[in-house]
Amino acid sequence: MDSSRVARGFGEITAPIAGRTGAVAVYPGSLVQPTGPALVSITQLDPISISFTLPEREFPALQDAIAKGDVAVIALVDGVGQQARSGRLGFVDNSVDSASGTIRLKANFANADGRLWPGMFVNVSLSPRAIAGALTVPVQAVQTGPERKFIYVIDDQGKVSVAPIRVLLIQDGRAVIDGKGINAGTRVVVEGAQNLRPGSMVSEAANEPAKPAKKQDKP
């Protein structure tokens, strides 16, 4: 009996992790070889890791955040704002991808309900730094001059002037800017800036209601 138990032990394989098995690639009677296909794959679901990338320009701020403690990562499942999962950054790659200028990161998430699934795409949010007192404008308002970027600001009389800015970040169609003399609530030119010069007069376009379609009589 003991010898049979020992012999059977040589044919048992114990997985080092708990997870979900995939499709079985072999069946009774199949020829199994070391160079053949895997018997079965096991994927760990809880906890689960999400892999994503970060632009290399944000890496110094990420290093500062890591030095202060755990870095929180938010994953949005099933679209924007429908279900948010909070995780922690767990891996930073040892090199930057020179082709894309990004660095690969991984975050670990609790996943007891299995809502996060291997191979699925989710939106990941990471905030390695906070910009205090920043102003945002639509990204199309930012113009590129011969020396630096700028925006056209509009005064109370509808006259435009050039305001030099420094773009700190662009995300989700908004540009975070730093500019002297620009206050919150300042009106800026969003469309048609290519036709303007300093001192030009502008006016806001009225939003005209859509005209109802005319009913055509049948012949």
KAZIQUI-V943510 format. One record per pair of residues at least 12 apart in sequence whose ideal C-beta (glycine too) atoms are under 7 Angstrom apart, sorted by the first residue. I is the first residue (numbers start at 1). J is the second residue. Records with the same first field share a line. If there is no record, write none. Layout:
# KAZIQUI-V943510
I = J / J
This chain:
# KAZIQUI-V943510
15 = 42
17 = 42 / 44
18 = 44
19 = 42 / 43 / 44 / 45
20 = 43 / 45
21 = 40 / 42
22 = 40 / 41 / 43
24 = 40
25 = 37 / 38 / 39 / 40
26 = 39
43 = 118
45 = 111 / 114
46 = 110 / 111 / 112
47 = 108 / 109 / 110 / 111
48 = 109 / 111 / 116
49 = 90 / 106 / 107 / 108
50 = 75 / 106 / 107 / 109 / 122 / 124
51 = 104 / 106
52 = 105 / 124
53 = 102 / 103 / 104 / 105
54 = 102 / 103 / 105 / 126
55 = 101 / 102
56 = 96 / 101 / 102 / 103
58 = 128
59 = 103
61 = 128 / 129
62 = 128
65 = 128 / 129
70 = 88
71 = 88 / 89 / 128
72 = 86 / 88
73 = 87 / 88 / 89 / 107 / 124 / 126
74 = 86 / 125
75 = 87 / 109 / 122 / 124
76 = 122 / 123
77 = 115 / 116 / 122
80 = 123
85 = 109 / 116
87 = 107 / 108 / 109
88 = 107 / 108
89 = 105 / 107
90 = 106 / 107 / 108
91 = 105 / 106
92 = 105
131 = 168 / 176
134 = 168 / 176
135 = 177 / 182 / 184
136 = 174 / 175 / 176
137 = 151 / 175 / 177 / 188
138 = 173 / 174 / 190
139 = 170 / 173 / 174 / 175
140 = 190
141 = 188 / 189 / 190
142 = 167 / 175
143 = 193
148 = 164
149 = 165 / 167
150 = 162 / 163 / 164 / 165
151 = 163 / 165 / 188
152 = 188 / 189 / 193 / 196
153 = 182 / 186 / 187 / 188
154 = 187 / 188 / 189 / 202
158 = 201 / 202 / 203
159 = 199 / 201
160 = 189 / 196 / 198 / 200 / 202
161 = 198
162 = 198
163 = 179 / 181 / 182
164 = 179
165 = 177 / 178 / 179
166 = 178 / 179
189 = 202
